[in-house]
Amino acid sequence: MKTQRPKTSDDEHRVLQFRPRGQPQGVPRRGNGTVQPLHAQPAPEPLDLSRYEQPRDEPDDFRHRMLANIAALAFTIALTAIGIWLAVSIADLRRTQDCVLMGRRDCVKITTPHI
C-alpha cells in the first residue's frame, strides 16, 4: 500500500534567527568567532530600585502595615480552619447518610457522659 504524505512547500520550513533585544554595545557576542573591542562607556547605573523611588508626603507607617499583615494572616487562618471543619462535617454527614440508606439502625453515635 502506498503511503500518502501532504505536499509541503519551502515557505513552511523557515528557520528564523533569534536576535536578542537591547544588547549593549561593546559586549562580546558569542557564536561568530570574533570579539568586538570594548568602548569607553559611562558608569553604569546602580542595580537597585532607587531610580523608581518617588518622594512621599508622609513616611511609611510600618506599625499600621504590620497590623494589617497580622489581620490578614488571622483571617487566612480562620478561613482555613472553617474550611477544614466544613469538610470534616460534610464527610461525617455523608457517612451517616450512607449508613441510613443501607438500612442500618445504629448509624448515629450516642455519647454518654463518663461518671
N, C-alpha and C positions, 0 to 999 in steps of 0.2 A: 504494500500500500504506500502510496506517495504522500509524504507529509507536506503540508502547505504552510508557508510562512508569510506573514504580512509583508507587503512591499514597504521598504524604507527608503527615504531619500537622504541625501547628505546633510540637509538642513536640520534633521532631527538629532544628529550626533555632533554636537558642537561643544568643545571644551573652552570654557571661559577662564581667563587668567584673573586670579584674585590679586587685587592691589589694595593694601591696607590704606585706610584714610588717615590723614593727619600725621604722617611720619615726619619727624623733624629733619631739617636739613643737616647734613654732616654726619648722620648716624650711618655706620656701615651697613649695607644691605647684604643679606646672605643669599647665596644661590647663584650669583652671576660670576663669582670668582674675582671681582675687583673690589677694592676698598676705596671709598671716597675720602679725601682728606677732611679733617675737622676744621671748620671755620671758626673764627672768634665770634662767640655769641654772648649776648648779655647774660648776667647772672640769672639762673632760673628762679622762679617764684617758689616760696616755701610750699611744701606739700601738705598743708593743713587747710582747715576751713576758715581761716581768718579773713580771707578775701570776700567771703559771703556774709560775714557778720554785719549787722546793722545796729546803729546806736539805738538804745531804748530810752523811753521817757522815765521808766522806773526800773529798778533792778528786779531780777527774778526772785520770787517768793518760794524758796526751797521748802519751807515748812508746809505751805499750802500744797505744794506738789507732792510731798511725801504723804500728807494726809489723804490726798486724792488717790495715790497709789495704794495705800493701805485699805481704803474703802473699796477700791476696785478689786483688790485681792480677796477681801472678805466677801464681797458679792459673788465672785467666781467660786469661792469655796462653798458658799451657801447654795448656789445653783448646782454644783456638783453633788453635794450631799442630798439635795432634794431629788435630783435625777437618779441617784443610786437607790434611795428609799422608794421612789416610784417604781423602778424596775423590779426591786425585790417584792413589793406589794403586788404588782401585776403578775409576777411569776407565782406567788402564793395563791392568788385568786384563780389562776389558770389550773394549778394543781388541784385545788378544791373543786373547781367546776368539772374537771376530768374525772375526779373520783365520784362525784354525784351522778354524772352521765353514765358511768359504768354500773350504776345501781347499788353501790355500796352505801351502808348506813353510818359507818364510823369515819366520816370524812373530816369533820370539824374537830380540831384539837381542843379539848376542855382542860383548862388548867385548874388545879386545885391548890389552895394555899397549904403550905407546909407548916405544921404545928410543932 
